[in-house]
Amino acid sequence: MAHIKLTEGLPGIRGLFAFRPETAKPLCELAEVLLHQPNSLSAADRELIATYVSSQNDCFYCQASHGAIAAHHLEGNETLVAQVKESPAVAPISDKLKALLALAGKLQKGGKHAQHDDIENARRQGATDLEIHDTVLIAAAFCMYNRYVDGLATWASQDLNSYRERAAAVATGGYQRIPGAIG
């Protein structure tokens, strides 16, 4: 049961957005820029970063919803999403994404855990300054989103099909629909 009274049936951050649409708007706009708008990193890669950070934070709702969106972008490859969550260093992904996920993993622990060598490793693997910036911001934003969702003890469906069903709409339509746009 959530710590505050939320609309029944709206899971995770969607219930929080319905509760306070004034704060939902900028949070949705940030997610739209980071995860949906055109970028040199694919939408799948950016959703994998969000999923990985959320899994490291043990936020079931965010890792399930963004994992489903990532899988949608990956033509339904839920196995790859699970491999990234389990061990990105050995997952069958590009070396650049491995380096960015390693950076995101350090940031999940705290901002000062990311070191110059982590940034240089990402650069050696082909990451641009924009991709490094956006990885850092995705990791930071999802630490915030995860703490927002779990800090107010929001409800999250355990039925993974409910996340799969919503994934296509978010993957194609983006994060601008309020309330409840994210995941």
Residue pairs with C-beta under 8 A, 6 or more apart in sequence:
1 153
1 155
2 15
2 152
2 153
2 154
2 155
3 151
3 152
3 153
4 19
4 152
6 15
6 16
6 18
6 19
6 152
6 154
6 155
7 15
7 18
7 19
10 18
10 179
10 180
11 61
11 154
11 155
11 156
11 157
11 162
12 61
12 62
12 65
12 149
12 154
12 155
12 156
12 183
13 27
13 61
13 62
13 145
13 148
13 149
13 154
13 180
13 182
13 183
14 179
14 180
14 181
14 182
14 183
15 154
15 155
15 180
16 24
16 148
16 149
16 152
16 154
17 23
17 24
17 27
17 28
17 178
17 179
17 180
17 181
17 182
18 24
18 179
18 180
21 178
21 179
24 178
24 179
24 180
24 181
25 178
27 145
27 182
28 175
28 176
28 177
28 178
28 181
28 182
29 175
29 176
30 141
31 141
31 145
31 175
31 181
31 182
32 174
32 175
32 176
34 46
34 134
34 137
34 138
34 141
35 43
35 46
35 47
35 50
35 66
35 69
35 138
35 175
36 43
36 174
36 175
37 174
39 46
39 130
39 131
39 134
40 128
40 130
40 131
41 100
41 131
41 134
41 135
42 73
43 73
43 171
44 70
44 73
44 74
45 97
45 100
46 134
46 138
47 66
47 67
47 69
47 70
47 73
48 70
48 81
48 84
48 93
48 97
48 101
49 100
49 101
49 104
49 135
49 138
49 139
49 142
50 62
50 66
50 70
50 138
50 142
51 62
51 63
51 66
51 67
51 70
51 81
51 84
51 85
52 84
52 85
52 88
52 101
52 104
52 105
53 104
53 105
53 107
53 108
53 138
53 139
53 142
53 143
53 146
54 62
54 63
54 66
54 142
54 145
54 146
55 63
55 67
55 85
56 105
56 108
57 108
57 142
57 143
57 146
57 147
57 150
58 150
59 145
59 146
59 149
59 150
60 156
60 158
61 149
61 150
61 154
61 156
61 183
62 142
62 145
62 146
62 149
62 183
63 85
64 156
64 160
64 163
64 183
65 163
65 166
65 167
65 170
65 182
65 183
66 142
66 183
67 78
67 81
67 82
67 85
67 163
68 160
68 163
68 164
68 166
68 167
68 183
69 167
69 170
69 171
69 183
70 81
71 77
71 78
71 80
71 81
71 164
71 167
72 164
72 167
72 168
72 171
73 171
74 80
74 81
80 91
80 92
80 93
83 90
83 91
83 92
84 91
84 93
84 101
88 97
88 98
88 101
88 102
88 105
89 98
89 102
91 98
93 101
94 125
95 125
95 126
96 122
96 125
96 126
96 127
96 131
98 125
99 118
99 121
99 122
99 124
99 125
99 127
100 122
100 127
100 131
100 132
100 135
102 118
102 121
102 122
103 114
103 118
103 119
103 121
103 122
103 132
103 135
103 136
103 139
104 135
104 136
104 138
104 139
106 113
106 114
106 115
106 118
107 113
107 114
107 136
107 139
107 140
107 143
108 139
108 143
111 140
114 136
119 132
122 131
122 132
122 135
123 132
127 135
145 182
149 156
157 163
163 183
166 183
170 181
170 182
170 183
174 181
175 181
175 182
